[in-house]
Amino acid sequence: MPSMSFLILHGWQGSGPGHWQTWLAGRLRDRGERVSYPELPEPDTPRLERWREALELELSAEERGELAGLFPA
C-alpha cells in the first residue's frame, strides 16, 4: 500500500520537541508515512502573508512529490 502524505502546521508560538504534533509526526514517519512539518516564520509574531507563503511552498512541494519543510523527527 502506498504511503500517505500528511501536513502538520503549528500555531502561534510553534511546537517544540515535547508537543503532541511533534509526537504525531514521529509516529506517522515510523509507520512509513510522508510527513511535512514546517517551521512557520516568526511563530511568536505570526504574519498571515508570510505563513501563507510558507504553506504554498509546502503544498507545491507535495504536488512535485517532495516534502520541503521537515521538522527533525
All heavy atoms as TSV, in Angstrom:
chain	resi	resn	atom	element	x	y	z
A	1	MET	N	N	0.840	-1.166	0.000
A	1	MET	CA	C	0.000	0.000	0.000
A	1	MET	C	C	0.896	1.244	0.000
A	1	MET	O	O	1.820	1.347	0.799
A	1	MET	CB	C	-0.891	-0.026	1.242
A	1	MET	CG	C	-1.728	1.200	1.415
A	1	MET	SD	S	-2.767	1.037	2.897
A	1	MET	CE	C	-4.164	1.937	2.338
A	2	PRO	N	N	0.621	2.214	-0.878
A	2	PRO	CA	C	1.449	3.423	-0.918
A	2	PRO	C	C	1.285	4.237	0.362
A	2	PRO	O	O	0.237	4.220	0.998
A	2	PRO	CB	C	0.908	4.200	-2.115
A	2	PRO	CG	C	-0.309	3.505	-2.581
A	2	PRO	CD	C	-0.414	2.195	-1.876
A	3	SER	N	N	2.354	4.948	0.719
A	3	SER	CA	C	2.271	5.761	1.930
A	3	SER	C	C	1.389	6.980	1.687
A	3	SER	O	O	1.206	7.429	0.568
A	3	SER	CB	C	3.667	6.196	2.371
A	3	SER	OG	O	4.230	7.066	1.421
A	4	MET	N	N	0.852	7.475	2.766
A	4	MET	CA	C	0.029	8.674	2.706
A	4	MET	C	C	0.909	9.869	3.037
A	4	MET	O	O	1.966	9.730	3.636
A	4	MET	CB	C	-1.125	8.563	3.702
A	4	MET	CG	C	-2.090	7.452	3.365
A	4	MET	SD	S	-3.382	7.214	4.606
A	4	MET	CE	C	-4.118	8.819	4.717
A	5	SER	N	N	0.460	11.064	2.662
A	5	SER	CA	C	1.173	12.297	2.964
A	5	SER	C	C	0.378	13.104	3.974
A	5	SER	O	O	-0.842	13.218	3.864
A	5	SER	CB	C	1.361	13.135	1.695
A	5	SER	OG	O	2.168	12.459	0.779
A	6	PHE	N	N	1.107	13.666	4.938
A	6	PHE	CA	C	0.479	14.485	5.973
A	6	PHE	C	C	1.209	15.812	6.066
A	6	PHE	O	O	2.432	15.864	5.977
A	6	PHE	CB	C	0.557	13.788	7.335
A	6	PHE	CG	C	-0.251	12.531	7.402
A	6	PHE	CD1	C	0.297	11.320	7.004
A	6	PHE	CD2	C	-1.559	12.548	7.846
A	6	PHE	CE1	C	-0.442	10.156	7.053
A	6	PHE	CE2	C	-2.301	11.391	7.908
A	6	PHE	CZ	C	-1.743	10.188	7.509
A	7	LEU	N	N	0.448	16.871	6.262
A	7	LEU	CA	C	0.988	18.198	6.504
A	7	LEU	C	C	0.514	18.626	7.880
A	7	LEU	O	O	-0.683	18.708	8.131
A	7	LEU	CB	C	0.500	19.184	5.438
A	7	LEU	CG	C	0.840	20.657	5.651
A	7	LEU	CD1	C	2.348	20.868	5.649
A	7	LEU	CD2	C	0.177	21.500	4.580
A	8	ILE	N	N	1.463	18.858	8.774
A	8	ILE	CA	C	1.140	19.283	10.136
A	8	ILE	C	C	1.616	20.722	10.287
A	8	ILE	O	O	2.797	21.017	10.061
A	8	ILE	CB	C	1.817	18.375	11.177
A	8	ILE	CG1	C	1.341	16.927	11.012
A	8	ILE	CG2	C	1.544	18.881	12.586
A	8	ILE	CD1	C	2.079	15.932	11.883
A	9	LEU	N	N	0.704	21.605	10.651
A	9	LEU	CA	C	1.040	23.014	10.838
A	9	LEU	C	C	0.869	23.404	12.292
A	9	LEU	O	O	-0.177	23.148	12.884
A	9	LEU	CB	C	0.135	23.896	9.979
A	9	LEU	CG	C	0.249	23.713	8.471
A	9	LEU	CD1	C	-0.791	24.557	7.756
A	9	LEU	CD2	C	1.649	24.072	8.001
A	10	HIS	N	N	1.884	24.023	12.844
A	10	HIS	CA	C	1.788	24.512	14.213
A	10	HIS	C	C	1.033	25.836	14.220
A	10	HIS	O	O	0.811	26.451	13.187
A	10	HIS	CB	C	3.170	24.664	14.845
A	10	HIS	CG	C	4.030	25.712	14.205
A	10	HIS	ND1	N	3.824	27.064	14.399
A	10	HIS	CD2	C	5.103	25.613	13.390
A	10	HIS	CE1	C	4.742	27.749	13.737
A	10	HIS	NE2	N	5.524	26.884	13.101
A	11	GLY	N	N	0.670	26.256	15.386
A	11	GLY	CA	C	0.007	27.539	15.551
A	11	GLY	C	C	0.944	28.548	16.181
A	11	GLY	O	O	2.168	28.430	16.103
A	12	TRP	N	N	0.361	29.517	16.830
A	12	TRP	CA	C	1.096	30.584	17.481
A	12	TRP	C	C	2.125	30.000	18.450
A	12	TRP	O	O	1.830	29.077	19.201
A	12	TRP	CB	C	0.095	31.476	18.214
A	12	TRP	CG	C	0.694	32.566	19.025
A	12	TRP	CD1	C	1.467	33.590	18.562
A	12	TRP	CD2	C	0.564	32.750	20.424
A	12	TRP	NE1	N	1.825	34.411	19.597
A	12	TRP	CE2	C	1.278	33.916	20.767
A	12	TRP	CE3	C	-0.085	32.065	21.432
A	12	TRP	CZ2	C	1.358	34.395	22.060
A	12	TRP	CZ3	C	-0.004	32.552	22.717
A	12	TRP	CH2	C	0.714	33.709	23.018
A	13	GLN	N	N	3.309	30.462	18.399
A	13	GLN	CA	C	4.453	30.073	19.211
A	13	GLN	C	C	5.033	28.708	18.855
A	13	GLN	O	O	5.906	28.216	19.550
A	13	GLN	CB	C	4.132	30.149	20.707
A	13	GLN	CG	C	3.829	31.561	21.156
A	13	GLN	CD	C	3.673	31.676	22.649
A	13	GLN	OE1	O	3.140	30.784	23.297
A	13	GLN	NE2	N	4.130	32.778	23.194
A	14	GLY	N	N	4.591	28.104	17.793
A	14	GLY	CA	C	5.205	26.877	17.301
A	14	GLY	C	C	4.954	25.655	18.158
A	14	GLY	O	O	4.100	25.646	19.032
A	15	SER	N	N	5.717	24.621	17.866
A	15	SER	CA	C	5.614	23.340	18.571
A	15	SER	C	C	7.016	22.833	18.862
A	15	SER	O	O	7.806	22.660	17.952
A	15	SER	CB	C	4.884	22.309	17.708
A	15	SER	OG	O	3.597	22.762	17.372
A	16	GLY	N	N	7.304	22.586	20.101
A	16	GLY	CA	C	8.631	22.105	20.473
A	16	GLY	C	C	8.714	20.593	20.471
A	16	GLY	O	O	7.778	19.898	20.076
A	17	PRO	N	N	9.840	20.062	20.934
A	17	PRO	CA	C	10.063	18.619	20.919
A	17	PRO	C	C	9.043	17.824	21.725
A	17	PRO	O	O	8.740	16.695	21.383
A	17	PRO	CB	C	11.456	18.453	21.524
A	17	PRO	CG	C	12.059	19.794	21.582
A	17	PRO	CD	C	10.976	20.815	21.432
A	18	GLY	N	N	8.483	18.394	22.791
A	18	GLY	CA	C	7.519	17.660	23.607
A	18	GLY	C	C	6.069	17.873	23.210
A	18	GLY	O	O	5.164	17.360	23.867
A	19	HIS	N	N	5.840	18.600	22.144
A	19	HIS	CA	C	4.472	18.908	21.717
A	19	HIS	C	C	3.826	17.690	21.056
A	19	HIS	O	O	4.504	16.880	20.427
A	19	HIS	CB	C	4.505	20.078	20.731
A	19	HIS	CG	C	3.195	20.739	20.505
A	19	HIS	ND1	N	2.257	20.236	19.648
A	19	HIS	CD2	C	2.664	21.860	21.035
A	19	HIS	CE1	C	1.200	21.030	19.643
A	19	HIS	NE2	N	1.428	22.041	20.488
A	20	TRP	N	N	2.504	17.577	21.170
A	20	TRP	CA	C	1.804	16.422	20.591
A	20	TRP	C	C	1.958	16.367	19.076
A	20	TRP	O	O	1.957	15.274	18.493
A	20	TRP	CB	C	0.323	16.405	20.990
A	20	TRP	CG	C	-0.504	17.500	20.373
A	20	TRP	CD1	C	-0.786	18.714	20.919
A	20	TRP	CD2	C	-1.160	17.467	19.103
A	20	TRP	NE1	N	-1.567	19.453	20.064
A	20	TRP	CE2	C	-1.817	18.708	18.937
A	20	TRP	CE3	C	-1.244	16.529	18.080
A	20	TRP	CZ2	C	-2.548	19.022	17.796
A	20	TRP	CZ3	C	-1.973	16.842	16.942
A	20	TRP	CH2	C	-2.624	18.076	16.813
A	21	GLN	N	N	2.116	17.529	18.416
A	21	GLN	CA	C	2.281	17.499	16.963
A	21	GLN	C	C	3.621	16.859	16.575
A	21	GLN	O	O	3.698	16.123	15.593
A	21	GLN	CB	C	2.183	18.911	16.387
A	21	GLN	CG	C	0.789	19.483	16.473
A	21	GLN	CD	C	0.739	20.918	16.018
A	21	GLN	OE1	O	1.665	21.696	16.247
A	21	GLN	NE2	N	-0.358	21.276	15.373
A	22	THR	N	N	4.651	17.132	17.350
A	22	THR	CA	C	5.956	16.524	17.101
A	22	THR	C	C	5.873	15.017	17.328
A	22	THR	O	O	6.416	14.222	16.548
A	22	THR	CB	C	7.014	17.172	18.015
A	22	THR	OG1	O	6.974	18.593	17.834
A	22	THR	CG2	C	8.403	16.655	17.702
A	23	TRP	N	N	5.187	14.620	18.386
A	23	TRP	CA	C	4.971	13.198	18.665
A	23	TRP	C	C	4.235	12.540	17.500
A	23	TRP	O	O	4.636	11.471	17.023
A	23	TRP	CB	C	4.165	13.046	19.962
A	23	TRP	CG	C	3.723	11.651	20.241
A	23	TRP	CD1	C	4.426	10.673	20.884
A	23	TRP	CD2	C	2.468	11.066	19.884
A	23	TRP	NE1	N	3.684	9.514	20.938
A	23	TRP	CE2	C	2.472	9.734	20.328
A	23	TRP	CE3	C	1.336	11.534	19.217
A	23	TRP	CZ2	C	1.403	8.868	20.128
A	23	TRP	CZ3	C	0.271	10.683	19.020
A	23	TRP	CH2	C	0.316	9.359	19.486
A	24	LEU	N	N	3.163	13.186	17.034
A	24	LEU	CA	C	2.377	12.635	15.924
A	24	LEU	C	C	3.220	12.498	14.663
A	24	LEU	O	O	3.168	11.458	13.982
A	24	LEU	CB	C	1.161	13.514	15.649
A	24	LEU	CG	C	0.293	13.112	14.456
A	24	LEU	CD1	C	-0.290	11.714	14.656
A	24	LEU	CD2	C	-0.805	14.140	14.233
A	25	ALA	N	N	4.003	13.510	14.336
A	25	ALA	CA	C	4.862	13.445	13.148
A	25	ALA	C	C	5.803	12.250	13.228
A	25	ALA	O	O	5.982	11.515	12.252
A	25	ALA	CB	C	5.648	14.747	12.989
A	26	GLY	N	N	6.397	12.044	14.392
A	26	GLY	CA	C	7.287	10.898	14.561
A	26	GLY	C	C	6.578	9.568	14.416
A	26	GLY	O	O	7.098	8.643	13.787
A	27	ARG	N	N	5.407	9.452	14.994
A	27	ARG	CA	C	4.634	8.202	14.887
A	27	ARG	C	C	4.256	7.904	13.436
A	27	ARG	O	O	4.346	6.755	12.981
A	27	ARG	CB	C	3.362	8.280	15.735
A	27	ARG	CG	C	3.580	8.322	17.232
A	27	ARG	CD	C	4.036	6.982	17.762
A	27	ARG	NE	N	3.083	5.950	17.457
A	27	ARG	CZ	C	2.418	5.229	18.326
A	27	ARG	NH1	N	2.613	5.427	19.609
A	27	ARG	NH2	N	1.575	4.301	17.942
A	28	LEU	N	N	3.830	8.927	12.715
A	28	LEU	CA	C	3.462	8.732	11.307
A	28	LEU	C	C	4.674	8.323	10.476
A	28	LEU	O	O	4.588	7.408	9.648
A	28	LEU	CB	C	2.829	9.999	10.739
A	28	LEU	CG	C	1.444	10.340	11.275
A	28	LEU	CD1	C	1.040	11.753	10.861
A	28	LEU	CD2	C	0.408	9.324	10.797
A	29	ARG	N	N	5.806	8.962	10.722
A	29	ARG	CA	C	7.028	8.590	9.987
A	29	ARG	C	C	7.440	7.160	10.313
A	29	ARG	O	O	7.873	6.420	9.424
A	29	ARG	CB	C	8.155	9.557	10.327
A	29	ARG	CG	C	7.978	10.909	9.701
A	29	ARG	CD	C	9.203	11.791	9.956
A	29	ARG	NE	N	8.954	13.123	9.449
A	29	ARG	CZ	C	8.952	14.220	10.192
A	29	ARG	NH1	N	9.241	14.152	11.486
A	29	ARG	NH2	N	8.714	15.392	9.659
A	30	ASP	N	N	7.300	6.770	11.574
A	30	ASP	CA	C	7.625	5.405	11.963
A	30	ASP	C	C	6.776	4.383	11.208
A	30	ASP	O	O	7.211	3.260	10.980
A	30	ASP	CB	C	7.441	5.198	13.470
A	30	ASP	CG	C	8.496	5.907	14.304
A	30	ASP	OD1	O	9.527	6.347	13.733
A	30	ASP	OD2	O	8.287	6.039	15.529
A	31	ARG	N	N	5.571	4.777	10.845
A	31	ARG	CA	C	4.674	3.897	10.074
A	31	ARG	C	C	4.950	3.950	8.582
A	31	ARG	O	O	4.291	3.294	7.799
A	31	ARG	CB	C	3.219	4.296	10.305
A	31	ARG	CG	C	2.706	3.982	11.673
A	31	ARG	CD	C	1.279	4.376	11.879
A	31	ARG	NE	N	0.490	4.350	10.658
A	31	ARG	CZ	C	-0.784	4.698	10.579
A	31	ARG	NH1	N	-1.426	5.096	11.653
A	31	ARG	NH2	N	-1.428	4.653	9.441
A	32	GLY	N	N	5.929	4.774	8.186
A	32	GLY	CA	C	6.283	4.869	6.774
A	32	GLY	C	C	5.508	5.931	6.006
A	32	GLY	O	O	5.574	5.965	4.770
A	33	GLU	N	N	4.808	6.792	6.716
A	33	GLU	CA	C	4.044	7.850	6.050
A	33	GLU	C	C	4.959	9.032	5.750
A	33	GLU	O	O	5.981	9.231	6.390
A	33	GLU	CB	C	2.873	8.314	6.931
A	33	GLU	CG	C	1.993	7.207	7.461
A	33	GLU	CD	C	1.262	6.398	6.403
A	33	GLU	OE1	O	1.337	6.717	5.202
A	33	GLU	OE2	O	0.599	5.418	6.785
A	34	ARG	N	N	4.569	9.812	4.763
A	34	ARG	CA	C	5.301	11.037	4.406
A	34	ARG	C	C	4.727	12.185	5.224
A	34	ARG	O	O	3.529	12.418	5.186
A	34	ARG	CB	C	5.146	11.315	2.915
A	34	ARG	CG	C	5.778	10.253	2.055
A	34	ARG	CD	C	5.348	10.322	0.599
A	34	ARG	NE	N	4.978	11.632	0.143
A	34	ARG	CZ	C	5.604	12.316	-0.814
A	34	ARG	NH1	N	6.621	11.778	-1.431
A	34	ARG	NH2	N	5.203	13.514	-1.182
A	35	VAL	N	N	5.589	12.882	5.938
A	35	VAL	CA	C	5.134	13.939	6.838
A	35	VAL	C	C	5.916	15.217	6.569
A	35	VAL	O	O	7.142	15.221	6.597
A	35	VAL	CB	C	5.316	13.545	8.319
A	35	VAL	CG1	C	4.846	14.667	9.232
A	35	VAL	CG2	C	4.571	12.252	8.624
A	36	SER	N	N	5.192	16.287	6.313
A	36	SER	CA	C	5.774	17.614	6.235
A	36	SER	C	C	5.331	18.364	7.485
A	36	SER	O	O	4.148	18.438	7.796
A	36	SER	CB	C	5.283	18.332	4.976
A	36	SER	OG	O	5.813	19.632	4.930
A	37	TYR	N	N	6.306	18.906	8.194
A	37	TYR	CA	C	6.047	19.570	9.473
A	37	TYR	C	C	6.913	20.829	9.499
A	37	TYR	O	O	7.919	20.899	10.187
A	37	TYR	CB	C	6.404	18.587	10.579
A	37	TYR	CG	C	6.074	18.995	11.993
A	37	TYR	CD1	C	5.163	19.982	12.294
A	37	TYR	CD2	C	6.706	18.351	13.039
A	37	TYR	CE1	C	4.883	20.324	13.600
A	37	TYR	CE2	C	6.433	18.678	14.352
A	37	TYR	CZ	C	5.523	19.666	14.621
A	37	TYR	OH	O	5.248	20.017	15.927
A	38	PRO	N	N	6.548	21.838	8.717
A	38	PRO	CA	C	7.410	23.007	8.564
A	38	PRO	C	C	7.382	23.937	9.772
A	38	PRO	O	O	6.387	24.024	10.488
A	38	PRO	CB	C	6.823	23.717	7.346
A	38	PRO	CG	C	5.369	23.376	7.400
A	38	PRO	CD	C	5.321	21.953	7.909
A	39	GLU	N	N	8.490	24.617	9.979
A	39	GLU	CA	C	8.537	25.699	10.960
A	39	GLU	C	C	8.069	26.950	10.235
A	39	GLU	O	O	8.721	27.416	9.309
A	39	GLU	CB	C	9.955	25.907	11.468
A	39	GLU	CG	C	10.405	24.866	12.434
A	39	GLU	CD	C	11.702	25.258	13.100
A	39	GLU	OE1	O	11.712	26.265	13.830
A	39	GLU	OE2	O	12.675	24.557	12.865
A	40	LEU	N	N	6.940	27.475	10.650
A	40	LEU	CA	C	6.434	28.686	10.023
A	40	LEU	C	C	7.229	29.884	10.541
A	40	LEU	O	O	7.683	29.892	11.683
A	40	LEU	CB	C	4.942	28.843	10.319
A	40	LEU	CG	C	4.088	27.701	9.758
A	40	LEU	CD1	C	2.642	27.837	10.226
A	40	LEU	CD2	C	4.161	27.649	8.248
A	41	PRO	N	N	7.404	30.911	9.697
A	41	PRO	CA	C	8.235	32.041	10.095
A	41	PRO	C	C	7.642	32.840	11.261
A	41	PRO	O	O	6.429	33.011	11.346
A	41	PRO	CB	C	8.309	32.900	8.827
A	41	PRO	CG	C	7.212	32.434	7.951
A	41	PRO	CD	C	6.879	31.039	8.356
A	42	GLU	N	N	8.524	33.286	12.124
A	42	GLU	CA	C	8.155	34.148	13.243
A	42	GLU	C	C	6.938	33.620	14.025
A	42	GLU	O	O	5.904	34.273	14.096
A	42	GLU	CB	C	7.884	35.563	12.756
A	42	GLU	CG	C	9.070	36.185	12.027
A	42	GLU	CD	C	8.735	37.510	11.385
A	42	GLU	OE1	O	8.185	38.377	12.085
A	42	GLU	OE2	O	9.020	37.662	10.190
A	43	PRO	N	N	7.057	32.443	14.636
A	43	PRO	CA	C	5.899	31.847	15.305
A	43	PRO	C	C	5.362	32.655	16.486
A	43	PRO	O	O	4.194	32.516	16.832
A	43	PRO	CB	C	6.401	30.480	15.759
A	43	PRO	CG	C	7.877	30.602	15.802
A	43	PRO	CD	C	8.246	31.607	14.745
A	44	ASP	N	N	6.192	33.510	17.075
A	44	ASP	CA	C	5.716	34.326	18.199
A	44	ASP	C	C	4.965	35.574	17.748
A	44	ASP	O	O	4.211	36.162	18.526
A	44	ASP	CB	C	6.883	34.743	19.094
A	44	ASP	CG	C	7.496	33.542	19.808
A	44	ASP	OD1	O	6.767	32.568	20.070
A	44	ASP	OD2	O	8.699	33.589	20.098
A	45	THR	N	N	5.210	35.985	16.517
A	45	THR	CA	C	4.518	37.149	15.947
A	45	THR	C	C	4.084	36.815	14.523
A	45	THR	O	O	4.625	37.343	13.552
A	45	THR	CB	C	5.433	38.387	15.946
A	45	THR	OG1	O	6.644	38.059	15.255
A	45	THR	CG2	C	5.747	38.866	17.350
A	46	PRO	N	N	3.124	35.899	14.381
A	46	PRO	CA	C	2.741	35.437	13.049
A	46	PRO	C	C	2.192	36.558	12.176
A	46	PRO	O	O	1.500	37.453	12.664
A	46	PRO	CB	C	1.675	34.381	13.325
A	46	PRO	CG	C	1.241	34.578	14.718
A	46	PRO	CD	C	2.309	35.308	15.432
A	47	ARG	N	N	2.549	36.455	10.905
A	47	ARG	CA	C	2.015	37.373	9.896
A	47	ARG	C	C	1.384	36.523	8.812
A	47	ARG	O	O	2.046	35.666	8.219
A	47	ARG	CB	C	3.130	38.251	9.352
A	47	ARG	CG	C	3.674	39.170	10.437
A	47	ARG	CD	C	4.726	40.158	10.014
A	47	ARG	NE	N	5.030	40.254	8.620
A	47	ARG	CZ	C	6.264	40.409	8.142
A	47	ARG	NH1	N	7.291	40.445	8.952
A	47	ARG	NH2	N	6.471	40.513	6.853
A	48	LEU	N	N	0.117	36.766	8.580
A	48	LEU	CA	C	-0.664	35.934	7.665
A	48	LEU	C	C	0.032	35.740	6.324
A	48	LEU	O	O	0.135	34.615	5.823
A	48	LEU	CB	C	-2.056	36.528	7.452
A	48	LEU	CG	C	-2.949	35.789	6.459
A	48	LEU	CD1	C	-3.195	34.355	6.896
A	48	LEU	CD2	C	-4.254	36.538	6.265
A	49	GLU	N	N	0.517	36.798	5.724
A	49	GLU	CA	C	1.108	36.684	4.394
A	49	GLU	C	C	2.341	35.785	4.400
A	49	GLU	O	O	2.528	34.972	3.500
A	49	GLU	CB	C	1.448	38.075	3.852
A	49	GLU	CG	C	1.547	38.119	2.359
A	49	GLU	CD	C	0.330	37.549	1.631
A	49	GLU	OE1	O	-0.818	37.816	2.025
A	49	GLU	OE2	O	0.539	36.813	0.650
A	50	ARG	N	N	3.181	35.892	5.414
A	50	ARG	CA	C	4.387	35.048	5.485
A	50	ARG	C	C	4.025	33.594	5.715
A	50	ARG	O	O	4.631	32.688	5.148
A	50	ARG	CB	C	5.316	35.540	6.595
A	50	ARG	CG	C	5.765	36.961	6.359
A	50	ARG	CD	C	7.230	37.255	6.320
A	50	ARG	NE	N	8.157	36.195	6.253
A	50	ARG	CZ	C	9.168	36.035	7.104
A	50	ARG	NH1	N	9.349	36.876	8.091
A	50	ARG	NH2	N	10.009	35.051	6.955
A	51	TRP	N	N	3.034	33.348	6.577
A	51	TRP	CA	C	2.613	31.966	6.832
A	51	TRP	C	C	1.943	31.385	5.580
A	51	TRP	O	O	2.126	30.223	5.256
A	51	TRP	CB	C	1.680	31.901	8.031
A	51	TRP	CG	C	2.413	31.957	9.340
A	51	TRP	CD1	C	3.618	32.541	9.587
A	51	TRP	CD2	C	1.974	31.407	10.572
A	51	TRP	NE1	N	3.956	32.390	10.914
A	51	TRP	CE2	C	2.957	31.700	11.544
A	51	TRP	CE3	C	0.842	30.720	10.966
A	51	TRP	CZ2	C	2.848	31.300	12.869
A	51	TRP	CZ3	C	0.738	30.329	12.286
A	51	TRP	CH2	C	1.727	30.609	13.222
A	52	ARG	N	N	1.176	32.199	4.892
A	52	ARG	CA	C	0.530	31.731	3.658
A	52	ARG	C	C	1.576	31.342	2.621
A	52	ARG	O	O	1.452	30.307	1.959
A	52	ARG	CB	C	-0.401	32.810	3.113
A	52	ARG	CG	C	-1.137	32.358	1.859
A	52	ARG	CD	C	-2.057	33.421	1.351
A	52	ARG	NE	N	-3.190	33.499	2.273
A	52	ARG	CZ	C	-3.939	34.571	2.428
A	52	ARG	NH1	N	-3.686	35.669	1.754
A	52	ARG	NH2	N	-4.958	34.549	3.247
A	53	GLU	N	N	2.613	32.156	2.483
A	53	GLU	CA	C	3.693	31.832	1.540
A	53	GLU	C	C	4.359	30.508	1.902
A	53	GLU	O	O	4.640	29.683	1.027
A	53	GLU	CB	C	4.739	32.949	1.531
A	53	GLU	CG	C	4.273	34.223	0.886
A	53	GLU	CD	C	5.251	35.374	1.097
A	53	GLU	OE1	O	6.349	35.163	1.667
A	53	GLU	OE2	O	4.895	36.508	0.701
A	54	ALA	N	N	4.618	30.293	3.186
A	54	ALA	CA	C	5.234	29.036	3.629
A	54	ALA	C	C	4.327	27.851	3.322
A	54	ALA	O	O	4.790	26.802	2.872
A	54	ALA	CB	C	5.546	29.108	5.120
A	55	LEU	N	N	3.035	28.007	3.553
A	55	LEU	CA	C	2.086	26.935	3.255
A	55	LEU	C	C	2.038	26.653	1.760
A	55	LEU	O	O	2.028	25.492	1.339
A	55	LEU	CB	C	0.697	27.304	3.771
A	55	LEU	CG	C	-0.424	26.319	3.458
A	55	LEU	CD1	C	-0.099	24.933	3.988
A	55	LEU	CD2	C	-1.740	26.832	4.020
A	56	GLU	N	N	2.025	27.681	0.940
A	56	GLU	CA	C	2.016	27.478	-0.511
A	56	GLU	C	C	3.259	26.739	-0.980
A	56	GLU	O	O	3.188	25.889	-1.867
A	56	GLU	CB	C	1.858	28.816	-1.227
A	56	GLU	CG	C	0.457	29.379	-1.093
A	56	GLU	CD	C	0.319	30.797	-1.623
A	56	GLU	OE1	O	1.323	31.368	-2.120
A	56	GLU	OE2	O	-0.800	31.329	-1.533
A	57	LEU	N	N	4.424	27.045	-0.379
A	57	LEU	CA	C	5.652	26.310	-0.719
A	57	LEU	C	C	5.517	24.830	-0.381
A	57	LEU	O	O	5.930	23.962	-1.154
A	57	LEU	CB	C	6.848	26.897	0.022
A	57	LEU	CG	C	7.433	28.179	-0.526
A	57	LEU	CD1	C	8.496	28.717	0.421
A	57	LEU	CD2	C	8.014	27.958	-1.904
A	58	GLU	N	N	4.961	24.536	0.786
A	58	GLU	CA	C	4.774	23.140	1.195
A	58	GLU	C	C	3.832	22.403	0.242
A	58	GLU	O	O	4.102	21.280	-0.169
A	58	GLU	CB	C	4.228	23.058	2.613
A	58	GLU	CG	C	5.192	23.480	3.680
A	58	GLU	CD	C	6.457	22.657	3.697
A	58	GLU	OE1	O	6.394	21.418	3.574
A	58	GLU	OE2	O	7.531	23.259	3.847
A	59	LEU	N	N	2.731	23.055	-0.100
A	59	LEU	CA	C	1.755	22.401	-0.972
A	59	LEU	C	C	2.310	22.197	-2.377
A	59	LEU	O	O	2.078	21.153	-2.986
A	59	LEU	CB	C	0.465	23.215	-1.014
A	59	LEU	CG	C	-0.302	23.274	0.306
A	59	LEU	CD1	C	-1.499	24.217	0.180
A	59	LEU	CD2	C	-0.750	21.894	0.752
A	60	SER	N	N	3.076	23.156	-2.892
A	60	SER	CA	C	3.654	22.975	-4.226
A	60	SER	C	C	4.735	21.892	-4.205
A	60	SER	O	O	4.881	21.145	-5.162
A	60	SER	CB	C	4.202	24.286	-4.775
A	60	SER	OG	O	5.279	24.752	-4.016
A	61	ALA	N	N	5.473	21.792	-3.099
A	61	ALA	CA	C	6.471	20.724	-2.981
A	61	ALA	C	C	5.787	19.368	-2.976
A	61	ALA	O	O	6.263	18.411	-3.606
A	61	ALA	CB	C	7.305	20.911	-1.713
A	62	GLU	N	N	4.669	19.257	-2.288
A	62	GLU	CA	C	3.928	17.991	-2.251
A	62	GLU	C	C	3.421	17.619	-3.644
A	62	GLU	O	O	3.477	16.462	-4.037
A	62	GLU	CB	C	2.765	18.093	-1.260
A	62	GLU	CG	C	1.875	16.887	-1.227
A	62	GLU	CD	C	2.582	15.585	-0.872
A	62	GLU	OE1	O	3.612	15.610	-0.203
A	62	GLU	OE2	O	2.076	14.524	-1.296
A	63	GLU	N	N	2.963	18.590	-4.399
A	63	GLU	CA	C	2.492	18.318	-5.761
A	63	GLU	C	C	3.605	17.753	-6.619
A	63	GLU	O	O	3.369	16.961	-7.527
A	63	GLU	CB	C	1.936	19.590	-6.389
A	63	GLU	CG	C	0.595	20.006	-5.838
A	63	GLU	CD	C	0.105	21.313	-6.405
A	63	GLU	OE1	O	0.803	21.910	-7.256
A	63	GLU	OE2	O	-0.988	21.747	-6.000
A	64	ARG	N	N	4.847	18.167	-6.359
A	64	ARG	CA	C	6.006	17.664	-7.112
A	64	ARG	C	C	6.536	16.360	-6.523
A	64	ARG	O	O	7.533	15.832	-6.992
A	64	ARG	CB	C	7.112	18.714	-7.122
A	64	ARG	CG	C	6.768	19.966	-7.889
A	64	ARG	CD	C	7.975	20.902	-8.023
A	64	ARG	NE	N	8.670	21.158	-6.780
A	64	ARG	CZ	C	8.377	22.148	-5.922
A	64	ARG	NH1	N	7.373	22.937	-6.160
A	64	ARG	NH2	N	9.080	22.309	-4.818
A	65	GLY	N	N	5.920	15.864	-5.461
A	65	GLY	CA	C	6.381	14.633	-4.844
A	65	GLY	C	C	7.521	14.848	-3.874
A	65	GLY	O	O	8.247	13.915	-3.553
A	66	GLU	N	N	7.688	16.069	-3.403
A	66	GLU	CA	C	8.749	16.396	-2.463
A	66	GLU	C	C	8.103	16.858	-1.164
A	66	GLU	O	O	6.942	17.218	-1.130
A	66	GLU	CB	C	9.613	17.546	-2.990
A	66	GLU	CG	C	10.182	17.311	-4.366
A	66	GLU	CD	C	10.713	18.591	-4.993
A	66	GLU	OE1	O	10.610	19.664	-4.359
A	66	GLU	OE2	O	11.213	18.504	-6.104
A	67	LEU	N	N	8.864	16.872	-0.131
A	67	LEU	CA	C	8.417	17.475	1.130
A	67	LEU	C	C	9.486	18.483	1.503
A	67	LEU	O	O	10.620	18.123	1.800
A	67	LEU	CB	C	8.249	16.429	2.222
A	67	LEU	CG	C	7.099	15.446	2.005
A	67	LEU	CD1	C	7.093	14.378	3.075
A	67	LEU	CD2	C	5.778	16.178	2.009
A	68	ALA	N	N	9.120	19.752	1.475
A	68	ALA	CA	C	10.119	20.812	1.662
A	68	ALA	C	C	10.494	21.017	3.121
A	68	ALA	O	O	11.639	20.902	3.503
A	68	ALA	CB	C	9.612	22.103	1.058
A	69	GLY	N	N	9.547	21.339	3.974
A	69	GLY	CA	C	9.873	21.728	5.338
A	69	GLY	C	C	9.662	20.598	6.317
A	69	GLY	O	O	8.546	20.352	6.740
A	70	LEU	N	N	10.714	19.957	6.675
A	70	LEU	CA	C	10.593	18.851	7.621
A	70	LEU	C	C	11.199	19.234	8.950
A	70	LEU	O	O	12.326	19.700	9.019
A	70	LEU	CB	C	11.311	17.605	7.074
A	70	LEU	CG	C	10.779	17.049	5.770
A	70	LEU	CD1	C	11.648	15.879	5.325
A	70	LEU	CD2	C	9.345	16.593	5.929
A	71	PHE	N	N	10.421	19.062	9.999
A	71	PHE	CA	C	10.958	19.201	11.348
A	71	PHE	C	C	11.800	17.968	11.625
A	71	PHE	O	O	11.522	16.898	11.099
A	71	PHE	CB	C	9.793	19.181	12.343
A	71	PHE	CG	C	9.425	20.494	12.918
A	71	PHE	CD1	C	9.327	21.635	12.157
A	71	PHE	CD2	C	9.149	20.590	14.272
A	71	PHE	CE1	C	8.948	22.833	12.703
A	71	PHE	CE2	C	8.763	21.779	14.830
A	71	PHE	CZ	C	8.668	22.901	14.046
A	72	PRO	N	N	12.797	18.072	12.443
A	72	PRO	CA	C	13.522	16.852	12.829
A	72	PRO	C	C	12.583	15.882	13.531
A	72	PRO	O	O	11.702	16.309	14.257
A	72	PRO	CB	C	14.597	17.361	13.793
A	72	PRO	CG	C	14.569	18.841	13.720
A	72	PRO	CD	C	13.305	19.264	13.063
A	73	ALA	N	N	12.792	14.634	13.311
A	73	ALA	CA	C	11.933	13.614	13.942
A	73	ALA	C	C	12.233	13.492	15.416
A	73	ALA	O	O	13.257	13.871	15.891
A	73	ALA	CB	C	12.135	12.269	13.256
